[in-house]
Amino acid sequence: SPGWITGNDTLLNPEYRWALLSIYVFVLIGGFVSVALMIDILKSNIRSVTTMAVVNLIAVHIVFLLTVPFRIYYYATSCWHLGAIFCKITSAMIHIHMYIAFIFYTIILVVRYLTFFKQRDRLEFYRKLHALGSSIAVWVLILGVFLPITVLGYGDKNETESMQCFDFGKELQQTWSAVINYILSSVLLAITLGFTFLQLCIFGLIYKKHGTMASVHQEFWAQVKSMCFVMVIIICFAPYHAFRIYYVAMEYLQKSKDLEMKNEVFLACTAFSCFDMLTFISNTRLRSTFAKCLAVCNKS
């Protein structure tokens, strides 16, 4: 039989295995519910840069969620029977999902900030064809470049030909791999800090302009929605990349013990970004809750 379905020395730690299994089951169910609630956005103006970014974000979530059942299968059975290549593809998709989602978050936030400072309603492509072309370019880059490079170049024979999957820690002992991980994590954390600072400054400007009546203005709630995307990045992506720097350092020095499984838990938590679509449907309820809290504060 193939090498990846033999041997008993690669069984996963039960504590981490059940934690990962629970996370991915929750992500699969909640992710598809979140995406399903946003299908109506396809009827919106696709010339809008923000709308096209959201549509592509939904597509990225769907592609990733299609691979989640295989992760659930692996953590439920504690072994991988589907081959080394498919293991690499499944492993690569969570990273591709994370970074492509981050790119679209960046596009959405930058567009929102530009419309705020330039006092414009929206930024649009000149033609629908331009919007479609930009989306196609992104997907060609994802499926035609990043995925093949990952499948062909990541991991070695000894790691992938076992009953264990998602076990590419030794790759980080190579200098080039460690450096790339340091750069990616540092850049993402720096951009996250930049977005957070800028968003707080914008709230400060709105408060300075409208005072205590800021919450009744549309621009305030537009920025609340932007803040929701910033919070998705802070909660889902920042912890993983902060831990990643430490993990890569320990793996490069060959001093890690169970850090690889802890890294997998942090990585799994990045998948909660699939719930980001809920920020679009919760605006009315969020306003109501905020208004009630403000009323209570005013009474006190």
Phi and psi restraints in degrees (value plus and minus 20) as a CYANA .aco file:
   2 PRO   PHI     -80.1   -40.1
   2 PRO   PSI     131.4   171.4
   3 GLY   PHI     -82.0   -42.0
   3 GLY   PSI     -47.6    -7.6
   4 TRP   PHI    -100.0   -60.0
   4 TRP   PSI     -18.2    21.8
   5 ILE   PHI    -139.5   -99.5
   5 ILE   PSI      -2.0    38.0
   6 THR   PHI    -139.9   -99.9
   6 THR   PSI     141.3   181.3
   7 GLY   PHI      70.5   110.5
   7 GLY   PSI     128.7   168.7
   8 ASN   PHI    -138.8   -98.8
   8 ASN   PSI     -10.5    29.5
   9 ASP   PHI    -110.6   -70.6
   9 ASP   PSI     -16.1    23.9
  10 THR   PHI    -134.9   -94.9
  10 THR   PSI      -4.6    35.4
  11 LEU   PHI     -82.7   -42.7
  11 LEU   PSI     121.6   161.6
  12 LEU   PHI     -99.3   -59.3
  12 LEU   PSI     132.0   172.0
  13 ASN   PHI     -81.3   -41.3
  13 ASN   PSI     102.1   142.1
  14 PRO   PHI     -77.0   -37.0
  14 PRO   PSI     -57.2   -17.2
  15 GLU   PHI     -81.3   -41.3
  15 GLU   PSI     -68.4   -28.4
  16 TYR   PHI     -90.8   -50.8
  16 TYR   PSI     -57.2   -17.2
  17 ARG   PHI     -81.8   -41.8
  17 ARG   PSI     -65.0   -25.0
  18 TRP   PHI     -92.2   -52.2
  18 TRP   PSI     -51.9   -11.9
  19 ALA   PHI     -85.0   -45.0
  19 ALA   PSI     -65.1   -25.1
  20 LEU   PHI     -87.0   -47.0
  20 LEU   PSI     -59.9   -19.9
  21 LEU   PHI     -81.3   -41.3
  21 LEU   PSI     -64.7   -24.7
  22 SER   PHI     -83.4   -43.4
  22 SER   PSI     -63.0   -23.0
  23 ILE   PHI     -81.0   -41.0
  23 ILE   PSI     -67.7   -27.7
  24 TYR   PHI     -91.4   -51.4
  24 TYR   PSI     -52.9   -12.9
  25 VAL   PHI     -83.6   -43.6
  25 VAL   PSI     -65.0   -25.0
  26 PHE   PHI     -83.7   -43.7
  26 PHE   PSI     -61.9   -21.9
  27 VAL   PHI     -83.9   -43.9
  27 VAL   PSI     -63.0   -23.0
  28 LEU   PHI     -81.9   -41.9
  28 LEU   PSI     -67.9   -27.9
  29 ILE   PHI     -89.0   -49.0
  29 ILE   PSI     -72.9   -32.9
  30 GLY   PHI     -85.4   -45.4
  30 GLY   PSI     -55.7   -15.7
  31 GLY   PHI     -83.8   -43.8
  31 GLY   PSI     -66.5   -26.5
  32 PHE   PHI     -88.3   -48.3
  32 PHE   PSI     -54.9   -14.9
  33 VAL   PHI     -83.8   -43.8
  33 VAL   PSI     -65.7   -25.7
  34 SER   PHI     -80.1   -40.1
  34 SER   PSI     -65.3   -25.3
  35 VAL   PHI     -86.3   -46.3
  35 VAL   PSI     -62.0   -22.0
  36 ALA   PHI     -80.9   -40.9
  36 ALA   PSI     -54.3   -14.3
  37 LEU   PHI     -91.0   -51.0
  37 LEU   PSI     -33.3     6.7
  38 MET   PHI    -129.0   -89.0
  38 MET   PSI      -8.8    31.2
  39 ILE   PHI     -80.0   -40.0
  39 ILE   PSI     -52.3   -12.3
  40 ASP   PHI     -82.1   -42.1
  40 ASP   PSI     -38.0     2.0
  41 ILE   PHI     -85.5   -45.5
  41 ILE   PSI     -39.1     0.9
  42 LEU   PHI     -84.6   -44.6
  42 LEU   PSI     -37.9     2.1
  43 LYS   PHI    -106.1   -66.1
  43 LYS   PSI     -24.8    15.2
  44 SER   PHI     -98.4   -58.4
  44 SER   PSI     157.3   197.3
  45 ASN   PHI     -89.3   -49.3
  45 ASN   PSI      86.4   126.4
  46 ILE   PHI     -97.8   -57.8
  46 ILE   PSI     -24.3    15.7
  47 ARG   PHI     -97.5   -57.5
  47 ARG   PSI     -38.1     1.9
  48 SER   PHI     -87.9   -47.9
  48 SER   PSI     110.6   150.6
  49 VAL   PHI     -81.5   -41.5
  49 VAL   PSI     -62.5   -22.5
  50 THR   PHI     -83.2   -43.2
  50 THR   PSI     -65.0   -25.0
  51 THR   PHI     -81.4   -41.4
  51 THR   PSI     -63.3   -23.3
  52 MET   PHI     -85.7   -45.7
  52 MET   PSI     -56.5   -16.5
  53 ALA   PHI     -84.8   -44.8
  53 ALA   PSI     -61.1   -21.1
  54 VAL   PHI     -87.2   -47.2
  54 VAL   PSI     -62.5   -22.5
  55 VAL   PHI     -79.3   -39.3
  55 VAL   PSI     -64.6   -24.6
  56 ASN   PHI     -88.2   -48.2
  56 ASN   PSI     -53.0   -13.0
  57 LEU   PHI     -83.8   -43.8
  57 LEU   PSI     -62.4   -22.4
  58 ILE   PHI     -81.4   -41.4
  58 ILE   PSI     -62.7   -22.7
  59 ALA   PHI     -82.6   -42.6
  59 ALA   PSI     -61.5   -21.5
  60 VAL   PHI     -82.3   -42.3
  60 VAL   PSI     -62.8   -22.8
  61 HIS   PHI     -80.6   -40.6
  61 HIS   PSI     -64.3   -24.3
  62 ILE   PHI     -82.6   -42.6
  62 ILE   PSI     -66.0   -26.0
  63 VAL   PHI     -79.9   -39.9
  63 VAL   PSI     -63.4   -23.4
  64 PHE   PHI     -86.1   -46.1
  64 PHE   PSI     -63.8   -23.8
  65 LEU   PHI     -82.0   -42.0
  65 LEU   PSI     -47.2    -7.2
  66 LEU   PHI     -86.8   -46.8
  66 LEU   PSI     -41.5    -1.5
  67 THR   PHI    -113.4   -73.4
  67 THR   PSI     -33.3     6.7
  68 VAL   PHI     -82.9   -42.9
  68 VAL   PSI     -58.7   -18.7
  69 PRO   PHI     -76.2   -36.2
  69 PRO   PSI     -51.8   -11.8
  70 PHE   PHI     -92.4   -52.4
  70 PHE   PSI     -52.1   -12.1
  71 ARG   PHI     -87.9   -47.9
  71 ARG   PSI     -61.0   -21.0
  72 ILE   PHI     -81.9   -41.9
  72 ILE   PSI     -63.7   -23.7
  73 TYR   PHI     -78.1   -38.1
  73 TYR   PSI     -64.0   -24.0
  74 TYR   PHI     -85.0   -45.0
  74 TYR   PSI     -66.8   -26.8
  75 TYR   PHI     -95.3   -55.3
  75 TYR   PSI     -39.9     0.1
  76 ALA   PHI     -97.9   -57.9
  76 ALA   PSI     -57.1   -17.1
  77 THR   PHI    -117.1   -77.1
  77 THR   PSI     -37.8     2.2
  78 SER   PHI      47.9    87.9
  78 SER   PSI      -1.1    38.9
  79 CYS   PHI    -174.5  -134.5
  79 CYS   PSI     139.6   179.6
  80 TRP   PHI    -136.3   -96.3
  80 TRP   PSI     100.8   140.8
  81 HIS   PHI    -134.1   -94.1
  81 HIS   PSI     -11.1    28.9
  82 LEU   PHI    -124.6   -84.6
  82 LEU   PSI     -11.7    28.3
  83 GLY   PHI      75.4   115.4
  83 GLY   PSI     135.0   175.0
  84 ALA   PHI     -88.3   -48.3
  84 ALA   PSI     -62.3   -22.3
  85 ILE   PHI     -83.8   -43.8
  85 ILE   PSI     -65.3   -25.3
  86 PHE   PHI     -87.4   -47.4
  86 PHE   PSI     -50.2   -10.2
  87 CYS   PHI     -81.0   -41.0
  87 CYS   PSI     -64.8   -24.8
  88 LYS   PHI     -83.3   -43.3
  88 LYS   PSI     -62.1   -22.1
  89 ILE   PHI     -82.9   -42.9
  89 ILE   PSI     -67.8   -27.8
  90 THR   PHI     -82.6   -42.6
  90 THR   PSI     -60.8   -20.8
  91 SER   PHI     -85.4   -45.4
  91 SER   PSI     -60.7   -20.7
  92 ALA   PHI     -87.9   -47.9
  92 ALA   PSI     -51.6   -11.6
  93 MET   PHI     -85.0   -45.0
  93 MET   PSI     -52.8   -12.8
  94 ILE   PHI     -90.5   -50.5
  94 ILE   PSI     -53.0   -13.0
  95 HIS   PHI     -93.1   -53.1
  95 HIS   PSI     -64.0   -24.0
  96 ILE   PHI     -81.0   -41.0
  96 ILE   PSI     -63.7   -23.7
  97 HIS   PHI     -78.7   -38.7
  97 HIS   PSI     -65.3   -25.3
  98 MET   PHI     -83.1   -43.1
  98 MET   PSI     -68.8   -28.8
  99 TYR   PHI     -95.8   -55.8
  99 TYR   PSI     -56.2   -16.2
 100 ILE   PHI     -89.0   -49.0
 100 ILE   PSI     -59.8   -19.8
 101 ALA   PHI     -80.8   -40.8
 101 ALA   PSI     -61.3   -21.3
 102 PHE   PHI     -82.4   -42.4
 102 PHE   PSI     -59.0   -19.0
 103 ILE   PHI     -81.9   -41.9
 103 ILE   PSI     -63.5   -23.5
 104 PHE   PHI     -90.2   -50.2
 104 PHE   PSI     -55.3   -15.3
 105 TYR   PHI     -79.4   -39.4
 105 TYR   PSI     -63.0   -23.0
 106 THR   PHI     -81.3   -41.3
 106 THR   PSI     -64.6   -24.6
 107 ILE   PHI     -80.8   -40.8
 107 ILE   PSI     -66.5   -26.5
 108 ILE   PHI     -81.2   -41.2
 108 ILE   PSI     -65.8   -25.8
 109 LEU   PHI     -88.3   -48.3
 109 LEU   PSI     -62.4   -22.4
 110 VAL   PHI     -81.6   -41.6
 110 VAL   PSI     -62.9   -22.9
 111 VAL   PHI     -82.3   -42.3
 111 VAL   PSI     -63.1   -23.1
 112 ARG   PHI     -84.0   -44.0
 112 ARG   PSI     -59.9   -19.9
 113 TYR   PHI     -88.1   -48.1
 113 TYR   PSI     -58.3   -18.3
 114 LEU   PHI     -84.8   -44.8
 114 LEU   PSI     -62.6   -22.6
 115 THR   PHI     -86.5   -46.5
 115 THR   PSI     -50.7   -10.7
 116 PHE   PHI     -90.2   -50.2
 116 PHE   PSI     -69.6   -29.6
 117 PHE   PHI     -95.0   -55.0
 117 PHE   PSI     -50.5   -10.5
 118 LYS   PHI    -113.1   -73.1
 118 LYS   PSI     -20.6    19.4
 119 GLN   PHI      35.0    75.0
 119 GLN   PSI      27.7    67.7
 120 ARG   PHI    -133.2   -93.2
 120 ARG   PSI     132.7   172.7
 121 ASP   PHI     -89.9   -49.9
 121 ASP   PSI     -63.0   -23.0
 122 ARG   PHI    -185.4  -145.4
 122 ARG   PSI     143.2   183.2
 123 LEU   PHI    -128.1   -88.1
 123 LEU   PSI     113.7   153.7
 124 GLU   PHI    -150.3  -110.3
 124 GLU   PSI     133.6   173.6
 125 PHE   PHI     -90.5   -50.5
 125 PHE   PSI     133.1   173.1
 126 TYR   PHI     -84.9   -44.9
 126 TYR   PSI     -59.4   -19.4
 127 ARG   PHI    -156.7  -116.7
 127 ARG   PSI     139.1   179.1
 128 LYS   PHI     -82.0   -42.0
 128 LYS   PSI     -52.6   -12.6
 129 LEU   PHI     -83.5   -43.5
 129 LEU   PSI     -54.9   -14.9
 130 HIS   PHI     -86.4   -46.4
 130 HIS   PSI     -60.1   -20.1
 131 ALA   PHI     -83.3   -43.3
 131 ALA   PSI     -63.9   -23.9
 132 LEU   PHI     -84.8   -44.8
 132 LEU   PSI     -61.1   -21.1
 133 GLY   PHI     -83.9   -43.9
 133 GLY   PSI     -60.1   -20.1
 134 SER   PHI     -85.6   -45.6
 134 SER   PSI     -57.4   -17.4
 135 SER   PHI     -86.5   -46.5
 135 SER   PSI     -63.2   -23.2
 136 ILE   PHI     -81.5   -41.5
 136 ILE   PSI     -60.4   -20.4
 137 ALA   PHI     -80.6   -40.6
 137 ALA   PSI     -61.4   -21.4
 138 VAL   PHI     -82.4   -42.4
 138 VAL   PSI     -65.0   -25.0
 139 TRP   PHI     -92.5   -52.5
 139 TRP   PSI     -52.3   -12.3
 140 VAL   PHI     -83.6   -43.6
 140 VAL   PSI     -60.1   -20.1
 141 LEU   PHI     -84.8   -44.8
 141 LEU   PSI     -61.5   -21.5
 142 ILE   PHI     -88.4   -48.4
 142 ILE   PSI     -76.2   -36.2
 143 LEU   PHI    -104.1   -64.1
 143 LEU   PSI     -44.9    -4.9
 144 GLY   PHI    -116.5   -76.5
 144 GLY   PSI     -37.3     2.7
 145 VAL   PHI    -141.7  -101.7
 145 VAL   PSI     -83.1   -43.1
 146 PHE   PHI     -83.0   -43.0
 146 PHE   PSI     -66.7   -26.7
 147 LEU   PHI     -84.5   -44.5
 147 LEU   PSI     -68.9   -28.9
 148 PRO   PHI     -80.4   -40.4
 148 PRO   PSI     -59.2   -19.2
 149 ILE   PHI     -82.6   -42.6
 149 ILE   PSI     -62.1   -22.1
 150 THR   PHI     -85.1   -45.1
 150 THR   PSI     -65.1   -25.1
 151 VAL   PHI     -86.1   -46.1
 151 VAL   PSI     -61.2   -21.2
 152 LEU   PHI    -102.7   -62.7
 152 LEU   PSI     -50.9   -10.9
 153 GLY   PHI    -129.8   -89.8
 153 GLY   PSI     -27.2    12.8
 154 TYR   PHI    -127.1   -87.1
 154 TYR   PSI     112.6   152.6
 155 GLY   PHI      67.4   107.4
 155 GLY   PSI     133.6   173.6
 156 ASP   PHI    -136.3   -96.3
 156 ASP   PSI     154.4   194.4
 157 LYS   PHI     -80.0   -40.0
 157 LYS   PSI     -60.8   -20.8
 158 ASN   PHI     -87.8   -47.8
 158 ASN   PSI     -52.2   -12.2
 159 GLU   PHI     -97.8   -57.8
 159 GLU   PSI     -58.6   -18.6
 160 THR   PHI    -108.1   -68.1
 160 THR   PSI     -39.3     0.7
 161 GLU   PHI    -116.8   -76.8
 161 GLU   PSI      44.9    84.9
 162 SER   PHI    -168.2  -128.2
 162 SER   PSI     153.9   193.9
 163 MET   PHI     -99.0   -59.0
 163 MET   PSI     -22.8    17.2
 164 GLN   PHI    -120.5   -80.5
 164 GLN   PSI     119.1   159.1
 165 CYS   PHI    -137.7   -97.7
 165 CYS   PSI     149.8   189.8
 166 PHE   PHI      38.0    78.0
 166 PHE   PSI      16.6    56.6
 167 ASP   PHI    -141.2  -101.2
 167 ASP   PSI      57.2    97.2
 168 PHE   PHI    -138.9   -98.9
 168 PHE   PSI       7.8    47.8
 169 GLY   PHI     -81.3   -41.3
 169 GLY   PSI     -55.4   -15.4
 170 LYS   PHI     -83.8   -43.8
 170 LYS   PSI     -41.8    -1.8
 171 GLU   PHI     -80.7   -40.7
 171 GLU   PSI     -49.0    -9.0
 172 LEU   PHI     -94.6   -54.6
 172 LEU   PSI     -29.5    10.5
 173 GLN   PHI     -98.1   -58.1
 173 GLN   PSI     -28.3    11.7
 174 GLN   PHI    -106.3   -66.3
 174 GLN   PSI     115.7   155.7
 175 THR   PHI     -77.7   -37.7
 175 THR   PSI     -65.6   -25.6
 176 TRP   PHI     -80.6   -40.6
 176 TRP   PSI     -58.8   -18.8
 177 SER   PHI     -89.3   -49.3
 177 SER   PSI     -62.1   -22.1
 178 ALA   PHI     -83.1   -43.1
 178 ALA   PSI     -64.0   -24.0
 179 VAL   PHI     -82.1   -42.1
 179 VAL   PSI     -65.0   -25.0
 180 ILE   PHI     -80.0   -40.0
 180 ILE   PSI     -62.2   -22.2
 181 ASN   PHI     -86.0   -46.0
 181 ASN   PSI     -59.8   -19.8
 182 TYR   PHI     -80.7   -40.7
 182 TYR   PSI     -65.1   -25.1
 183 ILE   PHI     -84.6   -44.6
 183 ILE   PSI     -69.0   -29.0
 184 LEU   PHI     -79.5   -39.5
 184 LEU   PSI     -66.5   -26.5
 185 SER   PHI     -85.4   -45.4
 185 SER   PSI     -62.9   -22.9
 186 SER   PHI     -85.6   -45.6
 186 SER   PSI     -63.4   -23.4
 187 VAL   PHI     -83.5   -43.5
 187 VAL   PSI     -65.5   -25.5
 188 LEU   PHI     -82.9   -42.9
 188 LEU   PSI     -62.5   -22.5
 189 LEU   PHI     -86.1   -46.1
 189 LEU   PSI     -58.6   -18.6
 190 ALA   PHI     -85.2   -45.2
 190 ALA   PSI     -63.6   -23.6
 191 ILE   PHI     -84.8   -44.8
 191 ILE   PSI     -58.9   -18.9
 192 THR   PHI     -81.3   -41.3
 192 THR   PSI     -64.4   -24.4
 193 LEU   PHI     -82.8   -42.8
 193 LEU   PSI     -59.6   -19.6
 194 GLY   PHI     -82.8   -42.8
 194 GLY   PSI     -65.6   -25.6
 195 PHE   PHI     -82.0   -42.0
 195 PHE   PSI     -62.8   -22.8
 196 THR   PHI     -82.2   -42.2
 196 THR   PSI     -66.9   -26.9
 197 PHE   PHI     -82.4   -42.4
 197 PHE   PSI     -65.6   -25.6
 198 LEU   PHI     -84.4   -44.4
 198 LEU   PSI     -60.1   -20.1
 199 GLN   PHI     -85.4   -45.4
 199 GLN   PSI     -60.4   -20.4
 200 LEU   PHI     -85.9   -45.9
 200 LEU   PSI     -57.5   -17.5
 201 CYS   PHI     -83.1   -43.1
 201 CYS   PSI     -60.3   -20.3
 202 ILE   PHI     -84.4   -44.4
 202 ILE   PSI     -62.4   -22.4
 203 PHE   PHI     -81.6   -41.6
 203 PHE   PSI     -57.9   -17.9
 204 GLY   PHI     -83.0   -43.0
 204 GLY   PSI     -61.3   -21.3
 205 LEU   PHI     -85.2   -45.2
 205 LEU   PSI     -60.7   -20.7
 206 ILE   PHI     -85.2   -45.2
 206 ILE   PSI     -62.0   -22.0
 207 TYR   PHI     -86.0   -46.0
 207 TYR   PSI     -59.1   -19.1
 208 LYS   PHI     -84.3   -44.3
 208 LYS   PSI     -54.0   -14.0
 209 LYS   PHI     -98.3   -58.3
 209 LYS   PSI     -61.7   -21.7
 210 HIS   PHI    -132.4   -92.4
 210 HIS   PSI     -32.3     7.7
 211 GLY   PHI      46.2    86.2
 211 GLY   PSI    -161.5  -121.5
 212 THR   PHI     -90.3   -50.3
 212 THR   PSI     -30.7     9.3
 213 MET   PHI    -111.6   -71.6
 213 MET   PSI     -10.0    30.0
 214 ALA   PHI     -78.7   -38.7
 214 ALA   PSI     -53.7   -13.7
 215 SER   PHI     -89.8   -49.8
 215 SER   PSI     -30.6     9.4
 216 VAL   PHI    -114.7   -74.7
 216 VAL   PSI     -21.0    19.0
 217 HIS   PHI    -119.5   -79.5
 217 HIS   PSI     124.2   164.2
 218 GLN   PHI     -83.0   -43.0
 218 GLN   PSI     -57.1   -17.1
 219 GLU   PHI     -84.5   -44.5
 219 GLU   PSI     -49.7    -9.7
 220 PHE   PHI     -84.4   -44.4
 220 PHE   PSI     -65.7   -25.7
 221 TRP   PHI     -93.0   -53.0
 221 TRP   PSI     -48.5    -8.5
 222 ALA   PHI     -83.1   -43.1
 222 ALA   PSI     -58.5   -18.5
 223 GLN   PHI     -97.0   -57.0
 223 GLN   PSI     -46.2    -6.2
 224 VAL   PHI     -82.4   -42.4
 224 VAL   PSI     -61.3   -21.3
 225 LYS   PHI     -84.4   -44.4
 225 LYS   PSI     -59.9   -19.9
 226 SER   PHI     -82.6   -42.6
 226 SER   PSI     -60.3   -20.3
 227 MET   PHI     -83.7   -43.7
 227 MET   PSI     -51.6   -11.6
 228 CYS   PHI     -81.6   -41.6
 228 CYS   PSI     -61.4   -21.4
 229 PHE   PHI     -87.1   -47.1
 229 PHE   PSI     -58.8   -18.8
 230 VAL   PHI     -81.8   -41.8
 230 VAL   PSI     -60.7   -20.7
 231 MET   PHI     -86.9   -46.9
 231 MET   PSI     -55.0   -15.0
 232 VAL   PHI     -79.7   -39.7
 232 VAL   PSI     -64.0   -24.0
 233 ILE   PHI     -84.4   -44.4
 233 ILE   PSI     -64.4   -24.4
 234 ILE   PHI     -84.0   -44.0
 234 ILE   PSI     -65.1   -25.1
 235 ILE   PHI     -97.6   -57.6
 235 ILE   PSI     -62.5   -22.5
 236 CYS   PHI    -109.9   -69.9
 236 CYS   PSI     -58.9   -18.9
 237 PHE   PHI    -123.0   -83.0
 237 PHE   PSI     -61.2   -21.2
 238 ALA   PHI     -80.8   -40.8
 238 ALA   PSI     -65.5   -25.5
 239 PRO   PHI     -79.7   -39.7
 239 PRO   PSI     -60.8   -20.8
 240 TYR   PHI     -81.9   -41.9
 240 TYR   PSI     -65.1   -25.1
 241 HIS   PHI     -94.0   -54.0
 241 HIS   PSI     -50.8   -10.8
 242 ALA   PHI     -85.3   -45.3
 242 ALA   PSI     -65.2   -25.2
 243 PHE   PHI     -88.4   -48.4
 243 PHE   PSI     -53.3   -13.3
 244 ARG   PHI     -79.1   -39.1
 244 ARG   PSI     -59.2   -19.2
 245 ILE   PHI     -80.6   -40.6
 245 ILE   PSI     -65.7   -25.7
 246 TYR   PHI     -86.3   -46.3
 246 TYR   PSI     -63.9   -23.9
 247 TYR   PHI     -82.1   -42.1
 247 TYR   PSI     -64.3   -24.3
 248 VAL   PHI     -83.3   -43.3
 248 VAL   PSI     -60.0   -20.0
 249 ALA   PHI     -81.4   -41.4
 249 ALA   PSI     -64.4   -24.4
 250 MET   PHI     -89.1   -49.1
 250 MET   PSI     -58.6   -18.6
 251 GLU   PHI     -88.3   -48.3
 251 GLU   PSI     -58.5   -18.5
 252 TYR   PHI     -84.8   -44.8
 252 TYR   PSI     -55.7   -15.7
 253 LEU   PHI    -105.9   -65.9
 253 LEU   PSI     -20.0    20.0
 254 GLN   PHI      39.8    79.8
 254 GLN   PSI      18.4    58.4
 255 LYS   PHI    -133.1   -93.1
 255 LYS   PSI     -18.0    22.0
 256 SER   PHI     -98.5   -58.5
 256 SER   PSI     127.6   167.6
 257 LYS   PHI    -134.7   -94.7
 257 LYS   PSI    -103.3   -63.3
 258 ASP   PHI    -122.0   -82.0
 258 ASP   PSI      -2.5    37.5
 259 LEU   PHI     -83.4   -43.4
 259 LEU   PSI     -49.0    -9.0
 260 GLU   PHI     -84.0   -44.0
 260 GLU   PSI     -60.1   -20.1
 261 MET   PHI     -91.6   -51.6
 261 MET   PSI     -54.8   -14.8
 262 LYS   PHI     -84.4   -44.4
 262 LYS   PSI     -58.5   -18.5
 263 ASN   PHI     -82.2   -42.2
 263 ASN   PSI     -58.0   -18.0
 264 GLU   PHI     -84.8   -44.8
 264 GLU   PSI     -55.6   -15.6
 265 VAL   PHI     -87.2   -47.2
 265 VAL   PSI     -65.3   -25.3
 266 PHE   PHI     -80.7   -40.7
 266 PHE   PSI     -60.6   -20.6
 267 LEU   PHI     -84.1   -44.1
 267 LEU   PSI     -61.7   -21.7
 268 ALA   PHI     -81.1   -41.1
 268 ALA   PSI     -55.6   -15.6
 269 CYS   PHI     -87.3   -47.3
 269 CYS   PSI     -40.7    -0.7
 270 THR   PHI     -85.4   -45.4
 270 THR   PSI     -43.0    -3.0
 271 ALA   PHI     -90.5   -50.5
 271 ALA   PSI     -34.8     5.2
 272 PHE   PHI     -85.0   -45.0
 272 PHE   PSI     -31.9     8.1
 273 SER   PHI     -83.5   -43.5
 273 SER   PSI     -35.8     4.2
 274 CYS   PHI     -83.4   -43.4
 274 CYS   PSI     -35.8     4.2
 275 PHE   PHI    -105.9   -65.9
 275 PHE   PSI     -16.6    23.4
 276 ASP   PHI     -81.3   -41.3
 276 ASP   PSI     -46.3    -6.3
 277 MET   PHI     -83.0   -43.0
 277 MET   PSI     -40.1    -0.1
 278 LEU   PHI     -85.6   -45.6
 278 LEU   PSI     -39.1     0.9
 279 THR   PHI     -87.4   -47.4
 279 THR   PSI     -41.8    -1.8
 280 PHE   PHI    -103.2   -63.2
 280 PHE   PSI     -52.0   -12.0
 281 ILE   PHI    -115.3   -75.3
 281 ILE   PSI     -27.9    12.1
 282 SER   PHI    -120.6   -80.6
 282 SER   PSI     -12.3    27.7
 283 ASN   PHI     -82.1   -42.1
 283 ASN   PSI     -63.9   -23.9
 284 THR   PHI     -84.5   -44.5
 284 THR   PSI     -66.2   -26.2
 285 ARG   PHI     -86.0   -46.0
 285 ARG   PSI     -56.4   -16.4
 286 LEU   PHI     -84.0   -44.0
 286 LEU   PSI     -61.1   -21.1
 287 ARG   PHI     -81.2   -41.2
 287 ARG   PSI     -64.5   -24.5
 288 SER   PHI     -82.0   -42.0
 288 SER   PSI     -65.7   -25.7
 289 THR   PHI     -83.3   -43.3
 289 THR   PSI     -63.2   -23.2
 290 PHE   PHI     -83.6   -43.6
 290 PHE   PSI     -62.3   -22.3
 291 ALA   PHI     -82.0   -42.0
 291 ALA   PSI     -61.1   -21.1
 292 LYS   PHI     -84.6   -44.6
 292 LYS   PSI     -63.2   -23.2
 293 CYS   PHI     -84.0   -44.0
 293 CYS   PSI     -58.9   -18.9
 294 LEU   PHI     -86.3   -46.3
 294 LEU   PSI     -58.5   -18.5
 295 ALA   PHI     -85.4   -45.4
 295 ALA   PSI     -61.1   -21.1
 296 VAL   PHI     -83.0   -43.0
 296 VAL   PSI     -63.0   -23.0
 297 CYS   PHI     -84.3   -44.3
 297 CYS   PSI     -58.8   -18.8
 298 ASN   PHI     -87.4   -47.4
 298 ASN   PSI     -57.3   -17.3
 299 LYS   PHI     -87.0   -47.0
 299 LYS   PSI     -57.7   -17.7
